[in-house]
């Protein structure tokens, strides 16, 4: 019985470790990808949710399912996405082919200014008084 308990605990630990590694590996694909003016979407935000990549845009949301290194299927839209890397192997963009559209997006670098510009103000001045919203 002790051997079975030990094996069960070891299996759970290994499975948890593998899932954590998968989540860390997927993090490099996350971010905000900006598309040129005139594209059907202005940007796509990619995140990791429950160990899987998901995206959201003005056209809807969906998931990305890995089919090869840096290549993903987009089942909700019968499409594919391929990440672009620079010489340093850093993800810098994405190419998306969905429903007859071909789009090339650039990954937006996150800076403190970018973060501040994407957020609503926390502190507003109203009639010379500070109002926390």
N, C-alpha and C positions, 0 to 999 in steps of 0.2 A: 504494500500500500504506500509506503514511503517513497519507493521508486516511481510509482505512478504519479504521486503528488509532485515530486521533484521534476519529472518530465513535463508535466502539465505547466508548472510554473516556468520552466525553461522555455517551453514553446511560446507561452504568452509573452515572455520577456523578449524573445527573438522577434516575434510578430510585431510587437510595439516598436522595437528598435528599427525594423524595416520600414514601418509606416512613417516614423519620424524622419528617416533618411529620405524617403520618397517626398515628403512634404518639403524638406529643405531643398531637395533637387528641383522641385517645382517652383520654388520662390524666385529663381532666376528668370522665369517667364512672366512674372507678374509686373504690373505697372500700367501706366496710361500711355496708349499709343495714339498719336495724332495723325490724322489723314489730311491730304491736301483739300483746299477749298473746292467744292463741286462734287466731292465724294458723297456716297449715300449716308455716311456717318462722319461726324467731325472727329470723334475719338472712340476708342474702345478701352474699357478698364478691365484688366485681367487680375483675378484674385485666386487664392487657394481657399476652398471651402470643403471641409470634411475630407481632406486629403486628395481633392480633385480640383483641376483648374476650371474656373468658370469665368464668364465675361458678361459685361453689360454695356449697352450702347443705346442710342436713341431709337434704334430699330428693334430692341428687345434684348433678351438674355439667353444664355445657353451654356453648354459645357464644351470643353476641349478634351478629346480622347487621343492619347498618344498612339501614333502609328509607326513612327521611326524617330530617330534622334532629331530634335527640333521641328518635327512635323506632327500635326494634329488633325484629326477629323473634327468637323463641326456638324454633328448629326442633326441638330434642330433645323439647320439651313442647307443640308446636303452640300456641304462645302469642306474646304481644307484651309489650314493655316500653316505657314512655315516661318519660323523665326530666323532673323538675319543676325549674324555675329560679325564683330570687327576682328582685326588681327590679334587682339588680346583675348579672343573667345568670349567677349562680353556681348550680351543681347542688346542690339541697337535698333531693331525694327522688326516688322512683321509683314508678310505678304499673305493676303487673304483672297481666296477665290470662292465666292458663294453666289449661287443662283444667277450665274452669268456675269457677275461683277468681279473685276480684278482690282484690288486696292493694295497700295503699298503705304505702310505707316511707319512713323519714326517714334521710338520710345522717348517719352519726355523724362528728362533727368529731374530727379527730385532734389530740390534745394529748399532751404528754409524759406526763401521768398516764394517759391512755388506753393509750398504748404500754406503759407499765410494768405496768399492770393486766392486759394481755393476754399477758404473757410469764411464763415460769416463773422462779423466783428463780435467780440465778446463784451467789449466795453464801449458804450456810446455816451457822448456828452449831450445832455438835454437841459436847456435853460440853466447852464452853468452848474449843473448837478451831474454826478456820475450815476448812470443807470446800468446795472449789470443785467444782461439778457441771456 
